Amino acid sequence: MSMALGSPCVRLALLLAFGGAGCRPSGSPTHDQQELVTAFGGDPGQACKYVSSQSQPYVVGWDEIKLNDLQRAIGQSQPVVVRLQGCMLELLMGCTPTGGRYQFSPATMTRPQTVELASAAEAVVEFQIGGVGLESYFDRFDRLLVTRALGGTWEVIGQDDFFDDEFAGSRCEGATHVVHAVDVGAYRVQGTRGKAARAKVEAGVGGAKAGAGGGGSSSHSELTHKGDPEQCGASSWGSTPPTECSTPLRLTLRSILPAAERESLCPYGMQHVPGGRLGELPLLGFCLDTTEVTVDRYRECVDAGACDAPPRSRFGTWRDPTRHTHPVTDVSWYDATAFCEHAGKRLPTAAEWEWAARGRDEERPYPWGTLPPTADLACYGRSAGKLGTCAAGERPLGASRDGVLDLAGNVWEWTATPFEGNERRRIQMGGSWRDEDAQVLRARGRRGLKARDTADGDVGIRCAAAVREIELGGGREI
């Protein structure tokens, strides 16, 4: 599937269904489109150029069919795929990503706000999608008052980045973006004639009745509305918005990336873990070492003078010549931090570590899934025989959703996060070869250890890093 590339992340103001017939990639211009051309001096591309000069995208207004399609897709928790080309935004309802779903979060500030518009140009800039629908009202009214209230946001969880080989359907050709978030609420549009008051319209005012305001020298007429801004502002809800507060108001688009860029998001030897939300905590995508740091890799840091050699211990791997491919052990939190920094990386936070181990939004109990641990899945339960560590990465069946190995067992792994708020103790995750209890190996399993402690052969390192910034060849910056 060939997909065009768009901007890395595009925020679009959206007031839909103001009567605009919409603009499609093909077909003859509609009446509203012709009105828009007239408003911008007869140049069909002038509106795009004007709004682009404001560093904002401009997309011609949608009709009721598009609005209904969007709301229906959101209701099915299915991320929406679109094609964004210049001044045109097209819903691709026959194309769906294989991962991610919408989750609703209520807004914390829901008081209605009113915006006054004096021209078609202001309508286009203020409401990039839908501005063309408002434009026709200026033939009959001097100004428009748009009262709106935000109810909350539908946002994709479980997947932060989308690649062009992760879509299915018959209409994916040319797809450029996924609608990553949709702000919903309510709005009402009124037109004013005569000497409409130019004074500041106070936030929270629901719009004047016909014949009110302007010292009696202006009249107001309601033109259209979706939902009830006042009722929306007074509502409280949980997992879904009420009907009177469910109209899309704003979109956030996220570019679809070429599959070839997936590996280059992270350095060699690391796996990309897409971001999402762990409980109430939002997480950006990040890179995580595929395996725990081996003795060979740590020795390079010691030889460079950037790391200290681990102390002697009964079960340590540092001085055992047969275990150079095993995880380095007997390292303190300070040793782990020094190694990762020398490698141009960092320690993962406990939240990042858990997010990777649980398969992100799949909430797996173990990195590989729901099956209880076995010797084929994890290196654990080896204390009785004093067998010690296993070679790093030799349990491929225990890989996480993102291809990370040994997140359960082998050695405990340091994280950057203080244990119970104590900076002198740090959280370790994952369990080790010593543990007999399978519960310790669960994705949420953790313990606290003094940052200076090195333990005895069962504490190691795994580094994280930020996702590389990618310059997308052939893309279009908006």
N, C-alpha and C positions, 0 to 999 in steps of 0.2 A: 504494500500500500504506500503510495507516494503522498506525502503531506507537505504543504507549504508551511513555512515557519513564520511566526509572528513575533510580537514583542514579548520579552520575558514575563511581564505581568502588566495587565492593562485594567484600569479601574474605569468603569463606564457609568455615568449617571443615567438613570433609567426611569422615565415616566411613560408607561406604555398605554396604548389604546386611546389616544386622544383623537382618533378619527383618521390618522394617517394610514394610507393604503399600503405603505411599506415600499422598500426598494429591493428588488431581487437581482441576482446576477445576470439575468437575461429578461427580455420582454420590453415592451414600449413604456415610455415614461407615464406615470399616473398624473392626475390633475394636481395632487399635492406636490409631486416632484417638480412639476412645471412652475407652481407657485414659488417653490424654493429657489429655482433658477432665477425667477424674476426678482426675488428679494435680494439676491446677491449679484445683481447687475447683468443677468443674462448668461453668466458663465456657469455651466453645469458643475465644474470642479471647484468653484470659488468657495462654497461652504466648507468643503474639505480643507482647502488651503487656509482658509481663515482660522478654523478651529485648530488645525495643525500648528499654526503660528502661535497659538496659546498653549502648545505642548499638551493638547488634549485630543483624543480620537473623536471623530464625528461619525455617527452611524445613523442612517435615515430611519424614521419611526417605524415601529411594527404595527401590524393590524391585530384584530382580535384572535385570528387563527394562531398566529405566532405566540401571543400571550397565553392562550389556552394550552398550546403544546408545551410551553415552558413550565407552566404550573402543573400540568399533568406529570411531566417527567420528574419534577421536584417531589411531587406526592408519592412517586414510586421509589424515591431515594436514589435515583439513577443519575450519575453525573452527566450533564448535558454537553454535547460536542457541537462546535460551531465552525463556520468558515468565515474569517474576517478578511475582507479584501477592500482596501481603500475606504470608501464610504458605505460599504455594504456588510451587514452581519446576517448570516444565514444559519438557521437551526438545522442540524443534521440528525433528525430524529431516528433514522435507520442506522445509526452508528453509536456504539456504546463501549466505554472502556471496560477492561476485564477486572479492574480493581477500584476500590474507593466507593463511598456512599455519602449521601447528604445527612447531616445532623443539624438540628435546629437549636439555636441559642437565643433566648429572649434578650431584647435590648435593655440596657440599664437606664437610658434616658429616652422617654417616649413622649414628651410634651410636643404638641403640634407646633410647627413653625410655618410662617407665611413668607413667601418670596414674591416681590412685585416685579413684573416684566414689562418693559416699555417698547420693545421692538422684536422683530423676528430674529435679529442677530442675537439678542439677549436670550431668547428662547433656545436657540441652537447651542449657545455656549453653556447655559445653565442646565439644560436637559438634552444632552447630545443625542440620545435615542428618544424619539418622541417630539423633538423640537419642530419637526415639519408639521406634525399634527396641530401644534399650537399656532403655527404661523398664520393659518387661514383665518383665525379669529381676529387678527389685527385689522381686517377689512371692516369690521363692525364695532370694535372696541378700542379705546385709547390705550388701556393697560390691562394686563391680566394679573390676578392674584391667585397664586398656587399655594394652598395650605396642605401640608403633608406631615405625617407622623411615622416614625420608624418603630416597627414592632420587634424586629429581631433579624437574625441571619441564618440562612441555610448554608452550611459550609462542608466541603468534602473532607472526610476524615479517612484515615487508613492508607492514604496515598498522597504524597506531596508532589512528585514529579510524574509526568506521563510521557511515555515513549511510543513512537508510531507503530510498534509491533504489538501493542497491548490493547488493540481495539478490534471489535468484531461487528460485522454488519455490512449491508449492501451500499451504504451511503457515506463511507469513510473517505473516499477519494477527495483530496483537496482540503481535508480538515486541518485547521490551524491551531485551535485553542480548545480547552475545556473550561466550562463555566465553573470556576472553583468555589465561588460564593455568590449568594443572592440575598441582598437585603430586601426585606418585605415590610409592608406597612399599608398606609392608606393615603389618598389625596383627594382634593376637591379643587376645581378650577372655576374662578369667577371672572367675568369681564366687567370693566368700568367704562362709563361714558361721561363726557363732560369734564369738569375740573376735578378729577380724582385727586384725593389727598396724596401729596408726594411725601408726607411725613413718614417716618420709619414705621413699618408694620411690626407691631410687637409680637414676639414669639409667644405662641399659645393662643392667639386670637383665631377663632375658627372661621373668620371671613364674615363680612357684613351682609345683612339682608338687603333685598332689592330696595333701592331708594334711600339707604342709610349712608352715613359718612359724608365727607367732603363739605360739611356745613350746609347740606341740602342741595349742593350744586352738582352732584354726581349721582349716578345710579349704578347699582351692582346687579348682575344677572349670573346665576349659576349656569355653567356651560356643560360640565361633565364631572363625574366623580367616580372613584373606585374605593369602596369601603367607607369607613367613617373615621376621620382623623381624631376627633374628640374621643370617640369610643375606644379607638385604638390606643390612645394615650392613657386611658383609664384602665385598660385591661391588664391582667396578669395571667400567665399561662406557663405550661411546662414544655412538653416535647413537640408540640405543634402550635402554630398561631391560630387565633379564631378567624372565622371567615371574613369579618369586617376589617381584618388587619393582615391580609395575606397577599396583597398585590405586589409584584416585583417592583422595586424602586431603583435598584442599583446592582450592577454585575461586577464581579472580579473575574477576569479571564486569565488563565495560565497557559503559556505556550506548550504545544506538543513538541517534544524533542525527538530528534532522529535516534533510532536504536543504536547507531554507531557511537553516539556520545555517551551511552550508559557507562561503559567501562572507563572512559576518560574523565568521568566525574570524580573518580578517586585514583590515587596513586597505585602503582602496581603492588599487589599483595594486600590490598584492602577491598572491602565490599561496601557498596553504597546502600545505606539504610534510609529509605524515604521518610520524611517527617510526618507528623500527625499530632494527635492529642492523647496524652497519657493522663486519664482523669480530666482534671481542669488545667493541666500543664501543657501548653503548646510546645512542640519540638520541631526544630528545623531538621531537614535532611542532613546526614553526616556520613562520614566514612569510618569504618571500623576494621581493624586488622583481621584478616581471614583466620589466622591462627594466633596462639599465644606467642610471645617473643621467645625465640629459641636461644640456647646457649651460644650458638654460632653468631647470631645477630647481636647479642649482648656483648660478646667478646670484642666485636668491632668497636663498640662504644668505649670499652675499657682500654683497648689499644690506642684509641684516639685521645685518651686522657679526659674524656667527658663523663665517665662512669667509674664507680668504685667496684672492685671485685667483691663478690658475695663472701660472707664468712663461711667457715667450715661448719658442716652439720651432718647428722647421721644419714639423712635421706636427700641431701642436696645434689643437684645435677652439675654444678659448676666444675667440680674437679673429677668427674667421672668421664673418661674418654669415650665410653660407649654411649653416652647420652647427649652428644653435641646437637642432636636434632630434637631433643626434648625441651620443654619449657625451662627457661632459667628460673631458679628458685632462690629462696632466702634473700629476697630483696625488700628493702623498706619502701614506704610510700615516697620518700625523698629519692631513693634510687630509681624507682619507677618513673617519677616525674622528670628526673634528669635524663633518663634514656629517651623518653618520648619527645622532650624538648630538643635533644640532640638530633633526633630523626625528623624534626620539623613538624611534630605532631603534639598531642596532649593526651592526658588521661580522659576517658569518658566520664560523664557524670553518672550517678547511679540510675537516674531516670533514663538516660540514653541506653545504658547497658540493659536495663529491664525491657525497654521498648524493642530492642533488637532481639533479645532472648525470647520474648513472648510472641514473636511474629507480628509485631505492630498491633493493628486493630483485631487480629485473629485471636488474641488473648490465649495463646497456647499455654498449657501448664508447663511444658518442656519445650526447648528450642525446636525439636523435630516434630512435635505434635502432642497427641494425647496419650500415646502408649507409655507405660511405665518404663523406667530405664532398664536396659540390658547391657551386657558386655559389648555388644555390637554398636550400641548407640552412645555410650559414655564410658570414660575411664574412671571407675569408682569401685568401692568395695574391695580394695586391695590391701587394706591395713593388716589383716590377719596374716597374710603371706609376706608382709613387708616388701611388696613388689615395687612400690614407688610409682613414679610418673610413667606415662605412655608418651610415645613420640608425638609431637605436635601435628594435629590434623590427620591422624591415622584412623579416625572414626567418621568417614564421610556420610554414613547413614544417619549420623546425629546432627547434620547440618541444619542451620536455622533457615527460615523462609528466605533470607537474603544471602545464603551461602556462607555464613560465618560458622566456623568449626570450633568444637570443644567449649561452647558456652556453658555446658554442664559437665562438671567433673574435671579431672586432671589437676588443675591448681586453682586456688582462689585467686581472684583478680582484683587489683586495686582500682578504686574509682576516685574521682576528684572530690566527691561529696563528703563533708564531715558527718560523723556518726552521731545522731541525736543532737546536732548543733555544736558538738565538741570538736574544735579545730585540731586538737591533739590526737583525735581518733578519726579514722577514715573508714568508709564503708567498703567491704569486699563482697564480691558477688560470685556465684557459680558453683560453690562446693569444690571438692578435690578428690583425688584418688583414695584418700583416707576414709571418706564418708561411706557408711553402710546404709544410712537412712536415705531412701530415695527422695523424701520430702526436701532435703537440703539442696537437691539439684534442681528444684523448681525455679522457674524464671524469676520469681520474686524473692527467692532465698538470698539471705544476706547476713553479714555479721560485722561487728566493729572491731578494729584492731588499732593499737597505738601506732601512730605514723612511723615511729622509729623501730618498731619490731620487724624482725625478718622471719619469724616462725621457724619451722624445721622441715624444709623440703616440700611445702605445700602451698606456697604463695608466689605468684608470678605476675606477669605484666601483659596487658593488651592495650594498644594505643588507639586513639580516635583522631580524626582530623576534619576540618571543614570541607564541604564540597567545593571542588574547583569551580571557579567562574569560567563559563564557556562563552567564547565569541562565536555566535552562530553564523556560519557562512550563508549568504543568500537570504538572510532574514530581513524583516522590515521593522525598523524601529518606529514606534508611534509616539 
